[in-house]
Amino acid sequence: MKTILNRIGATRVTPARFFGFWAILFALVFSLTSCDDDLDVQQSYPFTVEVMPYGDKIANGETVELRMTIVPEGNYNNTLYTIRYFQYEGNGSLKMVDGPMLVNNDRVLLESKTFRLNYTAKSSDSHKFLVVIDNFGSTPWEQTFEFNNNDSDDNGGTGSLVVTPINPGTVTPIGK
């Protein structure tokens, strides 16, 4: 045992050996410490969508403009919103003003938080479709839009309820 200690004591400590020892010790301690590799990057934020009033009567070939504004609950950078729609009654087309024609159930990236949609009736039936807006898979905002035939007078000329909200209010993402 004494010879081993004498050999260790006789070993010359050079700067390279000194820094090498500390580098190996640091690498060993660093690799053995536990790290949490779950990044807490939040990409979905709560928001609401405001819809300006619009007419609820439409005839074949007529167009109704829907004006919408996304209102986030905070000021977040690089938040992306998408829109899609599902038409389940009537026949018509939905187009973004100064943008693409929306295809039923296809997701389209919104370039602005304020945008307009044009719905054009292609039949004289009543029309119902659902518009869905979300960001990064958060709880989506959903709104049903209903239009009756322009020639029908269901409520004695008073008109019917314009908007039927499905998911009104603030959307709050679910935490982990």
N, C-alpha and C positions, 0 to 999 in steps of 0.2 A: 504494500500500500504506500509505503514511503517513497518507493521509486517512481510510482505513478505521479504522486504529488510533486516530486522533484522534477520530473519531466515537464509537467504542466507549468511549474514555476520557472523552468529554464527556457520555455518557449518564448521566443521574442515576439513582442506585440508591435506589429507594423501598422501604419495608418490604414493600409488596405485590409488587414485582418480585423482591425477595430471596427471600421465602417461596414465590412462584410458581416460581422457578427450582429451588429445592430440592424442591418438590412434584413438578415434572415429572421431575427427575432421579431421585427416589425411585421414582416410578411406572414409569419406563423400566427401572431396575435390577430392580425387583420383577417386572415382566412378562417380562423376559428370563431370569430365573433358572429353572432347571428344577425342577419339583416332582414328587414321586411321588404320584399321586392314587389309589394303591391303598391302601385302608384295611385294616389288619390287625386285623379284628374277628373274634375267634374265638367261634363260636356253638355248636360241637359239642364236647363234652367226654367223656372216657372214663368209662364206668360199667359196672357189672355189675348183675344182677338176681338176688336170692335168692328161691327158691321154697320155701315150707314143705312138708313131706311131706303126701301125700294118698293116698287109696285108689285102686287101679288097676282095681277092678271096678265096673261100673255096669249097671243094668238099665233097661229102657224106662221113662221117666217119672221116674227118680231124678236127683238133683242132687248134684254134687261141687263143693265150694268150693276154689278155688285162691287162696292168700294169697301176695302178692308184695311185695317191697320193692326199690326202685331204690337202689343204693348208688353215688353218684358218687365219683370218686377225689379230688375236692377240694370246697371249699365255694364254689360259683359262684352268683351271683345271676341271677335271671330266666331260668333254664334251663327250657325247655319240653320235655316228653316226650309222644310220641304212641304209641298202641297200635293194632294191627290183627291180624286172625287170618285163617287160611286153613284151611278144613276140607276134607280130601281123602279121608276115609273115614268112613262112618257118617252119621247124621243127628241133629243136635242144635242147641242154641242156646247162645250165650255172652253173659252179661249181667254188667255191672259192678254189684256190690252198691251200692245207693244211687246208681245211675247209669243210663246208657242201655244198651239192648240193642245189642250189637255186630253189625254186618252184615258178612258175609264180604268181606274185602278193602277195607273202608272204614276210614279213619284217624280216630281219636278222640283228642282232647286229654285227657291225664291231669291231674287237678287236684291230685293228691298223689303223693308218692313211695312211699307205702304204700297199697296198694289190694287189693281182693278181687274175684275173678271167680267166677261161678256157671255151671258147665256142666251143662245139662239134656239128657239123652239122649232122643231122639224115635224111637229104633228099638232093636231088640234085637241089632243087629250090633256089631262092634267099632268103636271111634271113634278117629280120629287127626286132630289139628289142630295147626297151627303158630301160635305167638304171636310177634309181632315188635314190639319196642319200640325207638324211636330218638329222637334229638333233633337237629333241623336237618340231616337228611340225613347224619349220621355213620354209621359202620359200625354197623348195627343189631344188637341182641341178639335171638337167635332161639332158641326152645325148642319141641320137639315134645312134645305130650302124647298119651299112648296109654291107652285104656281098653278092657278086654275085657268081654264080656257077664257079668253077675253070676252066671248059671247055669252058665257054662262053667268047667272046672277044668283048665286047660292044663298046669300044672306040678305036678300031684299035690297041690293045695291049698296050695302054698307061695307062690303069686302070681308075677307076672312083674315085670320091670324097669319101674319107674314112669316115670322121666324119661329121655329120650334126647336129650342136648344136641347141638345142631348147631354152635353157635358159642360154646363155653364160654370163660370167662376174661375178661380185661380187653380192652375195645375201645379202641384208640388211633387217633385221627384221623390221616389222612395229611397231612403238612405240604406246603407249596408248594415 
